[in-house]
């Protein structure tokens, strides 16, 4: 049973789907130009290329994150906050703690 990749939308499959068909079914679809014989090496090559692209994208994202300064303010998703002028917002230094004055009066113990 040959594997066939559909080139057109049909009732038995959509464009790009791969199915195992009987020999006579595959021959009819190939002669009509609605399908072609599917070669597994094409799929493995496509999977390998997709994996390479994903790895390259991951490395590019890591390189981009390395360029973020350590004092940049970050969103919850890890991206830097950008101000109105497309500059990265810097984290504000925390204000020093001030002592709260002690309460004075008749209800100071409450």
N, C-alpha and C positions, 0 to 999 in steps of 0.2 A: 504494500500500500504506500504510494508516494505521498510525500508531504507537499501541499500546495499552498501558495500565498496568493490571496485574492487581490486583484488589481482594481476591481470595481465592486460597488455595493451590490450584493445579491441577497436573495432570501435565505441562502444557506450560510452567509457570512458577510462581514463588513470589510471594507478596504483595509488591507494590512494584516488581517487575521490569517493564521496558519492552521490548516486542518489536514488530517489524514483522510484521504478519499480512496475509493476503489479506482482501479486502473481506468476503466471506461469513463467514470465521472471526470477524472483528472484530464483525460485526453480531450473530452468535449470542451471543458472550460479553457484548456490551453489553446485549442483550435479557434475558439470564439474570441480569444484575447482577454478573457475575464480573469485569468489566473496564470501563474507561472510556477515552475517547479521550485520548491524552497530548498536552498542549500544551507545545511546547519553551520558551515564554516562562516557564512555571512553573519549569522546571528551571533556566533561566538566572537567574531571580529567587532561587531557593533557593541556587544557587552564589554569587551576589553577597552574600546575607545571611550565608552561612557564612564568606565571606572577611572581611566586616565584623566578625563575632563573633570570628574568629581574631585580627584586628588589634587589636580592643579588649582581648582577653585578653593579647596580647603587651605592649601599652602598660601594662596594669594590673600585669603581672609586673615590667616595668622600673621602674614607680613603687614597687613593693614593695621591689625591690632597692636603690633609692635611700635607703630608710629604714633600711637596715642600717648600724649604726655601723662606722667603718673598723677599729676594734680588736676587732671581734667574731670569735670563733673560728668557722671555717667547716668544714663537712663536705666530703668529696671531690666531692659533687655541687653545691657552691656554696651550699647552704642553711646558715643559722646553726645552731650547736649550741645546744640548749635544755636548761637544767638541770632539776632536779626541781621547781622552783617556777615553771616556764614563763618564765624570764628567759633572755636571750641570754648565753651564756658568753663571757667576755672572754679574749683571748689573754694568756698569762702572759709576763711579761718574762723574757728569757733570763738565766740566772745568769751572773755574771761568770766568766771563765776563770781558774782557779787554776793556779799552776805546780805541776807534779808534782815531788815531791822526788827528787833524784838518788839512784840506788841506791848503797848502800855495801856493801862486802864483797868477797869473793874472786870472785864471779861477776858483778860489776858491768858488765863489758865485754860480756857476752852479751846 
